[in-house]
Amino acid sequence: MKSFTYNALPARVIFGSDTLPQIAQEIKNLGCTKALVLTTPQQIPEGELVLKLIGPELGAGIYSEATMHTPTDITEKAVARAQELKADCVISVGGGSTTGLGKAIALRTGLKQIAVPTTYAGSEASATPIIGETSGSVKKTQKTMKVLPNVIVYDVKLSLTLPPRMTLTSGVNAVAHAVEALYSTDSNPIIDGLALQGITAIARALPQIMHSPPDSESLFSARSDALFGAWACGTCLGAVGMSLHHKICHTLGGTFNLPHADTHTVILPHAMAYNAPYAKETMKQIVSALKDAGLAAESAPGAVWDLVKSLDGPMSLRELGMREEDLDKAADIASGNPYPNPAPLERDKLKKLLQDAWNGIRPE
Ligand code: NAD
């Protein structure tokens, strides 16, 4: 018997196709009257669509400067814009960067949030803001319910434009949440079930998305599976503690400014291999979930590596621009503050993990 404690985060999730028109009612349900729409500069058209759908009576305007790692100056400008427009809620339309801006605004102002995710990053389902700004170049996370979006609206149509490389890396980012949830010290059967469902959905969808003809039914169906998987994996991220893989990725993103989803994609098979001897049951479950997705999986880390390679994803830290001489510093930070992890955190072994990931070799 496995004893467990389960804490569910409150979540209202609307999932489907053509769900955007429901946002107006969701704003009213929250008791709000004026929404500021958040986007990156690249996704202004999607923001304008949402603004049009909610109409001038509920729409305050757009703030379109969301960017990676939630820099403080951008957040402060967005807060000023929200105050100037008398907004009482925000709608973040985009990936983890835009969701992160919505959370940073909520942290400072208490404004309600509707998240409309368009990648598979999963930030919308977690109460973890990224606070890169308070600690120099070291990226830290803190958990506070103040930042949890009140409503998540998934519209699969918005994910159709996600470019192939970002689709793959963002999908692996989601799988990473599920993998670490399965071997988390506070894992529980409910989240385990979601994690395995999420892994299968994404592992099945990624090759289908890459190989389906444009505008085909199979593409739409694979995109729907991937978005569902993203929700399932994001829920895992929000529900239980993450370990080594996320710690390394935060280090590489926060201190060495490596791109978020690409870094997750390169590191995941290596972090899994590091933990595999201490998480044998989890690795068996992952192999089985990958087989359910139609993949030939012998070892879980090897199968994830093969999937990324077969879809032309990033394979090494070297190709992401990491300098080899920085691997020691990264190993120091990743082994610095102890945190729960299946395998003991040994600095020299972590250095080897990073070196293998830098070289891009296939883990055992
Ligand atoms: P992103 O949000 O930075 O998006 C990358 C680019 O893709 C942006 O230009 C964006 O506009 C564009 N894009 C997004 N969706 C698109 C679509 N459907 N079609 C076309 N273009 C699209 O990337 P991301 O990987 O989703 O998010 C990364 C950020 O999220 C990082 O800062 C990371 O730290 C944060 N994050 C936080 C958590 C958390 O729990 N707090 C979880 C995951 C990620």
Boltz pocket constraint, residues with backbone or C-beta under 6 A from the ligand:
constraints:
  - pocket:
      binder: B
      contacts: [[A, 40], [A, 41], [A, 42], [A, 43], [A, 67], [A, 68], [A, 69], [A, 70], [A, 94], [A, 95], [A, 96], [A, 97], [A, 98], [A, 100], [A, 118], [A, 119], [A, 120], [A, 121], [A, 122], [A, 123], [A, 124], [A, 126], [A, 128], [A, 129], [A, 130], [A, 158], [A, 159], [A, 160], [A, 161], [A, 162], [A, 163], [A, 166], [A, 170], [A, 237], [A, 260], [A, 261]]
      max_distance: 6.0
